[in-house]
Amino acid sequence: MSKGYIMMAMGDDYVLQACLCALSIKKTQKINNVSLVTNNIVPEKYINLFDKIISIPFTEETKTYYKTEQRWKVFHVTPYEETVLLDTDMIFLSDVSYWWKYFQQKSIGFVSKVRDYRNHLIDNDYYRKAFTANNLPNIYCAFHYFKKDDTALEYYKILNSVCKNYEKYYEIYAPKQSPSLSSMDVNHAVALLDSGIKDYTLSFASFVHMKSKIQGWSSPSDNWRDNVPYYLDEDFNLKIGNFMQHGLFHYTENSFCEDVIGEYNASH
């Protein structure tokens, strides 16, 4: 059964992030198939990183800056029978290919626990007030798995409806501290509730989430790089402060990509 990663990139910055992520996948993963869904131009030197570069199908007017209304479409265009959908602003620092043998037990699966750069589980809801206030499933769609089966198909039909009519769904499932714009994390949590799917947690999978206000700092700035230095050595070992990073790293800030992609290019 074919397995692979897929990303959706809407904008040149996100295409570059996806290319950096693909470079890191090829460098670290035994299971390293990766495809990209985009209507933007992919720089020629990165094209061979991807199994397929797929145009976003049946494009439509979007309401939000991040164009989250489009993301449900990946189910219909993925070239793989088992897929992990990633946010583009992530890199792999060590091999997590063994996770895949657990994925196949589910039709839909999400990371539900993330860590700060010190490897502490994050329980701060600074960015997730709607989850706490409405008791939503605590999932992170930056890393989620789906299988090409009927259960996932029905789920993505519901997600399509949520993405297109999020205001109405939020009134039902997330009326308290509801986000003013479409949030893909909230959309997925609502779709899970609406679908009735219960077994959706990838309990063994996680990632380091670098949004600054959840790092445990007393006076964080908006950008984590203003609070702590990072070091990337020639073997692509990454330290944040004095803490070595492993697995999957969600760096969140485009300036990080701009700074490090040249080093990955040099080794490609």
C-alpha positions, 0 to 999 in steps of 0.5 A: 500500500502506497504511503506518503506525505502531502502539503498544500501551499498557497503562496510563494512563501508556503511553496518555499516552506514545502520545499524545505520540508521535502528536503528534510523528509528526503534527508531523514525518513525511510518512508520519504514519498512526498507530493505538493498541492499548489497553483504557484510555481515551484522553483525548478531546482526543487521539482524533483523532490516531489512525486507529484506537483498537483494543481488545486482542483476546482478553485473558488473564491476564498474568504480568509487569508490562509485560504483554509477553505481549500484544504479539504481537497487533499483527500481527493488529489493525494496519490497515496493510499495512506497519506499524512498531511503536513503544514508546510512550516515543519521539518523532520530532524530524525526518522519517524517512519516507524509511526506509519505501522500504527497509522494503518489502524485508523481511517483518520488520525490526528496529533493531540499532544504537542511539546515545547522546545524543552520537550515538555507537554504543552497544556497552555491554551493561549492559541486555543481558547475555543477548544477549552471553552467548547470542549472540542477534541484537542487535535492539531491538523498540522500533522494528520493521517488519512486512509483512502477508505469510505470512512475517510471519504465521508469525513472529508465530505463533512469537512468540506461542508464545515470549511464552506459554512464554518460560521454556521457550524461554529454556532452549533459546536463552538459558540464560545470564544469562536474564531472570527475567521475559519480555523482549520484546527477548529474545522477538523474538531467540529468535523470529528464531532459531526461525523461521530468518529471516536478513534482519531488520536495518534497517541504515539505521534507528536511534534515540537510546536514553536509558537512563542506564547506556549514556550513557558517564557515569562515575557515572550515576544510574538516571535520565538527567535527573539527569545531564544537562539538556535543552532543548526550544525553541518549534520543538520542537528538543531538546538534551540537554546541548549536543547537538542531537537528530534522528530518533527519540528513546527517552526511557525516563522517563515524567517526560519525557513529563509535562513536555513533552506540554503544550508539544506540546498548545499547538501542536496 
